[in-house]
Amino acid sequence: MTDVVITGMGATTPLGGDLASTWDGLVAGRSGVVALTDEWAAPLAVRIAGTLAQEPSEKIDRVKARRLDRSAQVALIAAEEAWHDAGLGLGEDNPIDPDRLAVCLGSGIGGLHALLDNWDNYRDRGPRRVSPFTIPMLMANAPAANVALLVGAAAAVHAPVSACASSNEAISLAVDQIRLGRADVVVAGGAEATIHALPLAAFGQMQALSKRNDDPTAASRPWDKGRDGFVLSEGSAVLVLESLEHAKARGAKIYGTVAGAGVSNDNHDIVQPDPTGLGQSSAMLKALRESGLSASDIKHVNAHGTSTPQGDVTEAVSIRQALGDAVDDCVVTSTKSMTGHLLGAAGALESVTTMLALHHRIVPPTINLEDPEDDLGIDIAANAARELPGSGELAALNNSFGFGGSNVAVALTTANATGR
């Protein structure tokens, strides 16, 4: 089976405008959740969110930005960082054959700002005030398509939409494209930008969001008895994936390997996870089988861990089911305790974070875990970063679960890693 390796990574998140600052914030246990002080937020029951640490306007030309929804803006920022991190140039300096280059970049909701802002223009000022760029801004594949234009991808452009599992599904699809011989290089990941009154009100009406308006940094608290919902966040994370043969041929530095992925569906409810955890554990077991890994190889799980009452307990059950007795030697964390929930971009950010955890042999903490649920049966890196074993190859799983019952687990290892 073709080895698929990671040669570049990039991100823009509530913790930092690039991957380095995001990682530093995660290891330090810093929250990126803030109070929303905009006038539009005042009537809302939920007035906190994980807003970007650095505005896209600081990196994207104003004229260009006007033709892009915020979701595409963040995708371009993360993709360009990942591309350069992989040692690749753009335009005439791009050495990759366009017909062997693809993009797989998911979004759970897509161009929400473009849609709602232009509806406001139509309602308040008439049809002639609707931007002619509305459709190419709001379409769900806009982030993927704009990244493809950036890097010159001609092999294929895919935009999986499976709610909060979208970007891990994009990574899974990217691995398939390389193993099937359809591409040598795939830019994979996700982007989301939905911090707006409507989704905050809608998720709030579902009782899905934390209402800790008076204490934003403590609002996301996976597995804590005091958790009351997730925190809506925005951002993007992108990986450059290559066949090992291609990466070696161009002398690329390698972080590690995407060893495989597992995909399943709960077939239980449109929003609630199956409380048995069987769909989730199925995805993890499939990832292990595809990767040729055993449960005892897994030393770390970056959990979906959204800080919802039912979801966190179900995931603890599913991790135990998948790993069995080996769960005792595995460190689990939820970085959503610091970043909040990036919806369709969450999986990509957490796959990047998982790869960095293996690379640096340190697991970022789950912060705000003051009063853990009883009998979880998993070893959580509570409130402080945890070191991983100091020698030998390491492997980990990253879980993403989405509305509709979508489950994706990605298996990552330090196999094939070179110095960085």
Kinemage of the C-alpha trace (Angstrom):
@kinemage 1
@onewidth
@group {chain A} dominant
@subgroup {mainchain}
@vectorlist {calphas} color= white
{ca met a 1} P 0.000 0.000 0.000
{ca thr a 2} L 1.264 3.479 -0.885
{ca asp a 3} L 2.527 5.468 2.088
{ca val a 4} L 0.961 8.935 2.304
{ca val a 5} L 3.090 11.457 4.162
{ca ile a 6} L 2.596 14.970 5.513
{ca thr a 7} L 5.093 17.488 4.143
{ca gly a 8} L 3.415 20.777 5.028
{ca met a 9} L 0.889 22.188 7.497
{ca gly a 10} L -0.738 25.566 8.092
{ca ala a 11} L -3.504 27.094 10.186
{ca thr a 12} L -5.271 30.250 11.260
{ca thr a 13} L -7.292 29.862 14.446
{ca pro a 14} L -8.576 31.586 17.583
{ca leu a 15} L -5.150 30.928 19.121
{ca gly a 16} L -2.971 32.353 16.380
{ca gly a 17} L -2.722 33.617 12.828
{ca asp a 18} L -0.387 30.773 11.895
{ca leu a 19} L 0.396 27.232 12.946
{ca ala a 20} L 3.358 28.050 15.196
{ca ser a 21} L 1.409 30.484 17.377
{ca thr a 22} L -1.568 28.119 17.460
{ca trp a 23} L 0.615 25.241 18.651
{ca asp a 24} L 2.315 27.389 21.273
{ca gly a 25} L -1.096 28.397 22.622
{ca leu a 26} L -2.277 24.794 22.749
{ca val a 27} L 0.734 23.512 24.648
{ca ala a 28} L 0.480 26.442 27.067
{ca gly a 29} L -3.182 25.642 27.740
{ca arg a 30} L -4.429 29.032 26.564
{ca ser a 31} L -8.059 29.574 25.564
{ca gly a 32} L -8.977 31.460 22.406
{ca val a 33} L -12.603 31.960 23.429
{ca val a 34} L -13.695 35.583 23.921
{ca ala a 35} L -16.780 37.642 24.675
{ca leu a 36} L -18.546 39.067 21.619
{ca thr a 37} L -18.856 42.819 22.044
{ca asp a 38} L -20.440 43.624 18.661
{ca glu a 39} L -23.809 45.346 18.734
{ca trp a 40} L -25.423 42.469 16.810
{ca ala a 41} L -24.515 40.038 19.601
{ca ala a 42} L -26.262 41.954 22.382
{ca pro a 43} L -29.717 40.289 22.030
{ca leu a 44} L -28.305 36.768 21.867
{ca ala a 45} L -28.469 34.250 24.697
{ca val a 46} L -24.923 33.140 23.745
{ca arg a 47} L -22.411 35.965 23.396
{ca ile a 48} L -19.073 34.102 23.320
{ca ala a 49} L -17.099 32.512 20.483
{ca gly a 50} L -13.639 31.547 19.313
{ca thr a 51} L -12.890 34.408 16.936
{ca leu a 52} L -9.748 34.518 14.808
{ca ala a 53} L -6.630 35.743 16.564
{ca gln a 54} L -5.606 37.539 13.359
{ca glu a 55} L -8.038 39.042 10.889
{ca pro a 56} L -7.746 37.784 7.274
{ca ser a 57} L -7.568 41.421 6.117
{ca glu a 58} L -4.052 41.556 7.569
{ca lys a 59} L -2.914 38.961 5.031
{ca ile a 60} L -5.254 39.269 2.039
{ca asp a 61} L -5.486 42.263 -0.276
{ca arg a 62} L -8.681 44.270 0.316
{ca val a 63} L -9.874 44.081 -3.300
{ca lys a 64} L -9.338 40.325 -3.455
{ca ala a 65} L -11.001 39.831 -0.076
{ca arg a 66} L -14.212 41.506 -1.294
{ca arg a 67} L -14.687 38.617 -3.725
{ca leu a 68} L -14.199 35.939 -1.078
{ca asp a 69} L -16.374 34.751 1.761
{ca arg a 70} L -14.567 34.653 5.093
{ca ser a 71} L -14.454 30.836 4.858
{ca ala a 72} L -12.443 31.043 1.630
{ca gln a 73} L -10.205 33.746 3.076
{ca val a 74} L -9.127 31.577 6.005
{ca ala a 75} L -8.671 28.579 3.710
{ca leu a 76} L -6.280 30.535 1.502
{ca ile a 77} L -4.256 31.740 4.488
{ca ala a 78} L -3.843 28.237 5.926
{ca ala a 79} L -3.191 26.678 2.512
{ca glu a 80} L -0.481 29.152 1.569
{ca glu a 81} L 1.292 28.558 4.879
{ca ala a 82} L 1.088 24.781 4.408
{ca trp a 83} L 2.289 25.036 0.800
{ca his a 84} L 5.341 27.090 1.734
{ca asp a 85} L 5.953 24.850 4.761
{ca ala a 86} L 6.191 21.974 2.288
{ca gly a 87} L 8.999 23.859 0.521
{ca leu a 88} L 6.876 24.651 -2.525
{ca gly a 89} L 6.502 27.837 -4.541
{ca leu a 90} L 3.528 29.386 -6.302
{ca gly a 91} L 3.027 30.438 -9.906
{ca glu a 92} L 6.138 29.969 -12.016
{ca asp a 93} L 7.991 28.685 -8.949
{ca asn a 94} L 5.539 25.800 -8.465
{ca pro a 95} L 7.327 22.535 -9.339
{ca ile a 96} L 4.268 20.239 -9.052
{ca asp a 97} L 2.632 18.877 -12.209
{ca pro a 98} L -0.902 20.374 -12.137
{ca asp a 99} L -2.398 17.140 -13.471
{ca arg a 100} L -0.942 15.269 -10.476
{ca leu a 101} L -2.101 17.836 -7.915
{ca ala a 102} L -5.529 17.760 -6.234
{ca val a 103} L -7.406 19.558 -3.464
{ca cys a 104} L -9.723 17.970 -0.867
{ca leu a 105} L -10.980 20.692 1.451
{ca gly a 106} L -14.218 20.467 3.386
{ca ser a 107} L -16.586 22.896 5.067
{ca gly a 108} L -19.589 22.091 7.186
{ca ile a 109} L -21.621 25.171 6.249
{ca gly a 110} L -19.654 27.116 3.630
{ca gly a 111} L -20.171 30.736 2.650
{ca leu a 112} L -22.606 31.778 5.347
{ca his a 113} L -21.447 35.403 5.615
{ca ala a 114} L -21.778 35.928 1.863
{ca leu a 115} L -25.279 34.478 1.867
{ca leu a 116} L -26.631 36.401 4.848
{ca asp a 117} L -24.884 39.699 4.099
{ca asn a 118} L -26.234 39.725 0.559
{ca trp a 119} L -29.709 38.816 1.773
{ca asp a 120} L -29.495 41.876 4.029
{ca asn a 121} L -28.461 43.963 1.018
{ca tyr a 122} L -31.383 42.637 -1.021
{ca arg a 123} L -33.921 43.196 1.747
{ca asp a 124} L -32.722 46.663 2.756
{ca arg a 125} L -31.433 48.136 -0.503
{ca gly a 126} L -32.902 46.102 -3.352
{ca pro a 127} L -31.703 43.495 -5.857
{ca arg a 128} L -29.193 45.771 -7.578
{ca arg a 129} L -27.173 45.911 -4.368
{ca val a 130} L -26.587 42.154 -4.351
{ca ser a 131} L -22.972 41.387 -5.209
{ca pro a 132} L -22.403 39.636 -8.555
{ca phe a 133} L -19.887 37.475 -6.682
{ca thr a 134} L -22.510 36.148 -4.241
{ca ile a 135} L -22.851 32.667 -5.733
{ca pro a 136} L -19.121 31.919 -6.122
{ca met a 137} L -18.661 33.232 -2.578
{ca leu a 138} L -21.430 31.245 -0.885
{ca met a 139} L -21.065 27.864 -2.598
{ca ala a 140} L -19.805 25.106 -0.323
{ca asn a 141} L -16.864 24.296 -2.599
{ca ala a 142} L -15.610 27.903 -2.702
{ca pro a 143} L -12.808 27.373 -0.144
{ca ala a 144} L -11.588 24.281 -2.008
{ca ala a 145} L -11.880 25.930 -5.425
{ca asn a 146} L -9.975 29.033 -4.358
{ca val a 147} L -7.198 26.919 -2.840
{ca ala a 148} L -7.013 25.000 -6.125
{ca leu a 149} L -6.587 28.286 -7.994
{ca leu a 150} L -3.855 29.287 -5.559
{ca val a 151} L -1.739 26.151 -6.012
{ca gly a 152} L -2.721 25.291 -9.583
{ca ala a 153} L -4.459 21.971 -8.927
{ca ala a 154} L -5.873 20.317 -12.050
{ca ala a 155} L -6.220 16.648 -11.036
{ca ala a 156} L -9.406 17.167 -8.988
{ca val a 157} L -11.039 19.473 -6.474
{ca his a 158} L -13.249 17.889 -3.812
{ca ala a 159} L -15.284 19.596 -1.078
{ca pro a 160} L -16.744 17.050 1.359
{ca val a 161} L -19.665 18.315 3.431
{ca ser a 162} L -20.406 16.098 6.431
{ca ala a 163} L -20.956 18.658 9.189
{ca cys a 164} L -18.227 18.546 11.841
{ca ala a 165} L -16.579 15.509 10.206
{ca ser a 166} L -16.036 17.352 6.897
{ca ser a 167} L -12.318 18.056 7.045
{ca asn a 168} L -11.320 14.667 8.430
{ca glu a 169} L -13.363 13.179 5.613
{ca ala a 170} L -11.392 15.416 3.247
{ca ile a 171} L -8.141 13.973 4.620
{ca ser a 172} L -9.499 10.444 4.211
{ca leu a 173} L -10.478 11.192 0.619
{ca ala a 174} L -7.077 12.751 -0.073
{ca val a 175} L -5.328 9.589 1.102
{ca asp a 176} L -7.570 7.545 -1.190
{ca gln a 177} L -6.757 9.758 -4.191
{ca ile a 178} L -3.030 9.240 -3.696
{ca arg a 179} L -3.325 5.499 -3.071
{ca leu a 180} L -5.522 5.089 -6.154
{ca gly a 181} L -2.857 6.802 -8.232
{ca arg a 182} L -5.032 9.779 -9.162
{ca ala a 183} L -2.652 12.344 -7.665
{ca asp a 184} L 0.852 12.594 -6.252
{ca val a 185} L 0.108 15.612 -4.048
{ca val a 186} L -3.156 16.625 -2.382
{ca val a 187} L -3.836 19.796 -0.410
{ca ala a 188} L -6.297 18.657 2.257
{ca gly a 189} L -8.111 20.219 5.181
{ca gly a 190} L -11.061 22.386 6.053
{ca ala a 191} L -12.328 25.908 6.592
{ca glu a 192} L -15.225 27.436 8.502
{ca ala a 193} L -16.390 30.958 9.327
{ca thr a 194} L -19.873 31.074 10.845
{ca ile a 195} L -19.629 33.451 13.788
{ca his a 196} L -22.803 35.348 13.005
{ca ala a 197} L -26.043 36.081 14.829
{ca leu a 198} L -28.088 33.437 12.988
{ca pro a 199} L -25.995 30.307 13.711
{ca leu a 200} L -25.361 31.499 17.261
{ca ala a 201} L -29.110 31.909 17.752
{ca ala a 202} L -29.902 28.610 16.006
{ca phe a 203} L -27.355 26.521 17.883
{ca gly a 204} L -28.467 28.317 21.043
{ca gln a 205} L -32.085 27.344 20.430
{ca met a 206} L -30.905 23.725 20.130
{ca gln a 207} L -29.328 24.077 23.607
{ca ala a 208} L -26.035 23.053 21.951
{ca leu a 209} L -23.887 26.027 23.018
{ca ser a 210} L -22.327 26.963 26.326
{ca lys a 211} L -23.966 29.985 27.945
{ca arg a 212} L -20.985 30.940 30.135
{ca asn a 213} L -21.048 34.502 28.853
{ca asp a 214} L -19.451 35.779 32.040
{ca asp a 215} L -16.463 33.424 31.814
{ca pro a 216} L -15.599 32.751 28.139
{ca thr a 217} L -12.242 31.050 28.656
{ca ala a 218} L -13.846 28.485 30.972
{ca ala a 219} L -16.822 27.781 28.701
{ca ser a 220} L -15.409 24.827 26.744
{ca arg a 221} L -14.794 22.093 29.323
{ca pro a 222} L -14.904 18.598 27.825
{ca trp a 223} L -15.713 15.772 30.265
{ca asp a 224} L -16.259 18.215 33.127
{ca lys a 225} L -19.514 17.777 35.042
{ca gly a 226} L -20.181 21.496 34.665
{ca arg a 227} L -20.093 21.505 30.836
{ca asp a 228} L -23.150 22.984 29.154
{ca gly a 229} L -22.369 22.890 25.429
{ca phe a 230} L -19.744 23.685 22.840
{ca val a 231} L -18.273 27.044 21.802
{ca leu a 232} L -18.662 28.126 18.170
{ca ser a 233} L -15.331 29.033 16.543
{ca glu a 234} L -13.832 29.853 13.161
{ca gly a 235} L -10.632 29.166 11.254
{ca ser a 236} L -8.863 26.806 8.905
{ca ala a 237} L -6.183 24.129 8.887
{ca val a 238} L -4.528 22.584 5.839
{ca leu a 239} L -2.076 19.746 5.207
{ca val a 240} L 0.033 18.979 2.148
{ca leu a 241} L -0.100 15.212 1.580
{ca glu a 242} L 2.150 13.343 -0.832
{ca ser a 243} L 3.034 9.820 -1.765
{ca leu a 244} L 6.228 8.860 0.009
{ca glu a 245} L 7.884 8.222 -3.357
{ca his a 246} L 7.051 11.715 -4.601
{ca ala a 247} L 8.126 13.403 -1.369
{ca lys a 248} L 11.464 11.576 -1.357
{ca ala a 249} L 12.088 12.329 -5.028
{ca arg a 250} L 11.890 16.070 -4.396
{ca gly a 251} L 13.791 15.885 -1.108
{ca ala a 252} L 10.870 17.046 1.022
{ca lys a 253} L 11.011 17.098 4.802
{ca ile a 254} L 8.374 14.834 6.287
{ca tyr a 255} L 6.414 15.250 9.531
{ca gly a 256} L 4.958 11.759 9.504
{ca thr a 257} L 2.409 9.527 7.825
{ca val a 258} L -1.363 9.452 7.494
{ca ala a 259} L -1.487 5.714 7.939
{ca gly a 260} L -5.191 5.356 7.252
{ca ala a 261} L -8.709 6.438 8.079
{ca gly a 262} L -12.000 4.900 9.100
{ca val a 263} L -15.444 6.196 8.167
{ca ser a 264} L -18.827 5.122 9.536
{ca asn a 265} L -22.314 6.410 10.215
{ca asp a 266} L -24.374 6.056 13.388
{ca asn a 267} L -27.711 5.734 11.579
{ca his a 268} L -29.268 6.865 14.850
{ca asp a 269} L -30.343 10.528 14.899
{ca ile a 270} L -29.773 13.699 12.886
{ca val a 271} L -27.958 15.445 15.764
{ca gln a 272} L -27.489 13.104 18.750
{ca pro a 273} L -24.765 10.438 18.720
{ca asp a 274} L -25.696 6.813 19.204
{ca pro a 275} L -25.222 6.482 22.997
{ca thr a 276} L -23.760 2.991 22.567
{ca gly a 277} L -20.741 4.540 20.809
{ca leu a 278} L -20.691 1.677 18.300
{ca gly a 279} L -20.615 3.910 15.202
{ca gln a 280} L -17.733 5.920 16.594
{ca ser a 281} L -15.733 2.888 17.683
{ca ser a 282} L -16.369 1.342 14.249
{ca ala a 283} L -14.630 4.312 12.608
{ca met a 284} L -11.641 3.933 14.948
{ca leu a 285} L -11.403 0.184 14.344
{ca lys a 286} L -11.573 0.706 10.590
{ca ala a 287} L -8.760 3.260 10.838
{ca leu a 288} L -6.642 0.747 12.744
{ca arg a 289} L -7.305 -2.013 10.210
{ca glu a 290} L -6.526 0.190 7.219
{ca ser a 291} L -3.344 1.409 8.898
{ca gly a 292} L -2.113 -2.025 9.905
{ca leu a 293} L -1.948 -0.781 13.505
{ca ser a 294} L -3.042 -2.521 16.657
{ca ala a 295} L -4.803 -0.874 19.578
{ca ser a 296} L -1.593 -1.145 21.609
{ca asp a 297} L 0.204 1.039 19.030
{ca ile a 298} L -2.057 3.990 19.802
{ca lys a 299} L -0.498 6.202 22.457
{ca his a 300} L -2.663 9.280 21.928
{ca val a 301} L -6.207 10.162 20.872
{ca asn a 302} L -7.210 13.706 20.002
{ca ala a 303} L -10.900 13.335 20.764
{ca his a 304} L -13.827 15.079 19.124
{ca gly a 305} L -14.580 16.198 22.699
{ca thr a 306} L -16.936 19.120 22.080
{ca ser a 307} L -18.009 19.767 25.697
{ca thr a 308} L -21.604 18.605 25.221
{ca pro a 309} L -23.328 16.579 27.956
{ca gln a 310} L -24.092 13.475 25.866
{ca gly a 311} L -21.301 13.643 23.289
{ca asp a 312} L -18.363 13.571 25.680
{ca val a 313} L -19.609 10.543 27.617
{ca thr a 314} L -20.430 8.654 24.419
{ca glu a 315} L -16.958 9.265 23.027
{ca ala a 316} L -15.293 7.996 26.190
{ca val a 317} L -17.316 4.796 25.768
{ca ser a 318} L -16.368 4.494 22.095
{ca ile a 319} L -12.639 4.987 22.756
{ca arg a 320} L -12.717 2.229 25.372
{ca gln a 321} L -14.580 -0.039 22.960
{ca ala a 322} L -12.072 0.553 20.172
{ca leu a 323} L -8.872 0.271 22.202
{ca gly a 324} L -9.883 -2.262 24.838
{ca asp a 325} L -7.243 -2.815 27.522
{ca ala a 326} L -4.763 -0.714 25.518
{ca val a 327} L -6.755 2.391 26.493
{ca asp a 328} L -4.811 2.479 29.783
{ca asp a 329} L -1.601 3.348 27.895
{ca cys a 330} L -3.186 6.042 25.736
{ca val a 331} L -3.328 9.771 26.551
{ca val a 332} L -6.582 11.425 25.450
{ca thr a 333} L -7.172 15.137 25.026
{ca ser a 334} L -9.656 17.579 23.543
{ca thr a 335} L -8.040 20.686 22.104
{ca lys a 336} L -11.528 22.128 21.626
{ca ser a 337} L -11.244 23.110 25.284
{ca met a 338} L -8.927 25.866 23.989
{ca thr a 339} L -9.925 26.469 20.364
{ca gly a 340} L -13.653 25.972 20.654
{ca his a 341} L -15.380 24.063 17.851
{ca leu a 342} L -14.417 24.966 14.281
{ca leu a 343} L -17.221 22.776 12.878
{ca gly a 344} L -16.149 21.617 9.401
{ca ala a 345} L -12.556 22.736 9.987
{ca ala a 346} L -12.210 21.030 13.372
{ca gly a 347} L -10.963 17.675 12.110
{ca ala a 348} L -8.181 19.178 10.013
{ca leu a 349} L -7.003 21.391 12.855
{ca glu a 350} L -7.008 18.441 15.216
{ca ser a 351} L -5.217 16.184 12.708
{ca val a 352} L -2.535 18.875 12.431
{ca thr a 353} L -2.422 19.113 16.227
{ca thr a 354} L -2.196 15.335 16.553
{ca met a 355} L 0.712 15.188 14.105
{ca leu a 356} L 2.512 17.917 16.044
{ca ala a 357} L 1.848 16.084 19.316
{ca leu a 358} L 3.591 13.019 17.893
{ca his a 359} L 6.350 15.111 16.339
{ca his a 360} L 7.125 16.961 19.578
{ca arg a 361} L 6.113 14.016 21.819
{ca ile a 362} L 3.837 16.191 23.912
{ca val a 363} L 0.040 16.166 24.198
{ca pro a 364} L -1.699 19.522 24.703
{ca pro a 365} L -3.991 19.623 27.738
{ca thr a 366} L -7.735 19.516 28.114
{ca ile a 367} L -8.226 22.698 30.089
{ca asn a 368} L -11.114 23.539 32.443
{ca leu a 369} L -11.416 19.910 33.579
{ca glu a 370} L -12.058 20.649 37.238
{ca asp a 371} L -14.688 18.034 38.126
{ca pro a 372} L -14.449 15.072 35.722
{ca glu a 373} L -17.351 12.775 34.993
{ca asp a 374} L -17.192 9.600 37.047
{ca asp a 375} L -15.909 6.330 35.550
{ca leu a 376} L -14.876 7.699 32.155
{ca gly a 377} L -12.252 4.994 31.801
{ca ile a 378} L -9.860 7.082 29.703
{ca asp a 379} L -6.625 8.818 30.698
{ca ile a 380} L -7.131 12.531 29.967
{ca ala a 381} L -4.319 15.098 29.864
{ca ala a 382} L -6.215 17.256 32.338
{ca asn a 383} L -5.131 20.904 32.655
{ca ala a 384} L -1.462 20.292 31.821
{ca ala a 385} L 0.429 19.060 28.781
{ca arg a 386} L 1.624 15.442 28.952
{ca glu a 387} L 4.789 13.937 27.499
{ca leu a 388} L 4.644 10.911 25.228
{ca pro a 389} L 7.233 8.103 25.296
{ca gly a 390} L 10.647 9.476 24.430
{ca ser a 391} L 11.823 6.923 21.868
{ca gly a 392} L 10.494 4.775 19.052
{ca glu a 393} L 7.712 5.230 16.557
{ca leu a 394} L 4.444 6.735 17.792
{ca ala a 395} L 0.869 6.433 16.529
{ca ala a 396} L -2.343 8.315 17.327
{ca leu a 397} L -5.970 8.683 16.318
{ca asn a 398} L -7.922 11.859 15.665
{ca asn a 399} L -11.719 11.633 15.901
{ca ser a 400} L -14.338 13.798 14.211
{ca phe a 401} L -18.064 13.213 14.527
{ca gly a 402} L -20.746 15.243 12.756
{ca phe a 403} L -24.476 15.885 12.713
{ca gly a 404} L -26.158 13.294 10.547
{ca gly a 405} L -24.160 10.576 12.286
{ca ser a 406} L -20.926 10.944 10.302
{ca asn a 407} L -17.853 9.519 12.046
{ca val a 408} L -14.272 9.766 10.780
{ca ala a 409} L -11.122 8.622 12.567
{ca val a 410} L -7.709 9.402 11.086
{ca ala a 411} L -4.638 7.386 12.096
{ca leu a 412} L -1.306 9.221 12.120
{ca thr a 413} L 2.187 7.954 12.844
{ca thr a 414} L 5.756 9.203 12.977
{ca ala a 415} L 6.735 6.632 10.330
{ca asn a 416} L 8.887 8.096 7.517
{ca ala a 417} L 9.499 11.309 9.486
{ca thr a 418} L 12.638 13.254 8.690
{ca gly a 419} L 14.286 16.074 10.633
{ca arg a 420} L 12.421 19.355 10.935
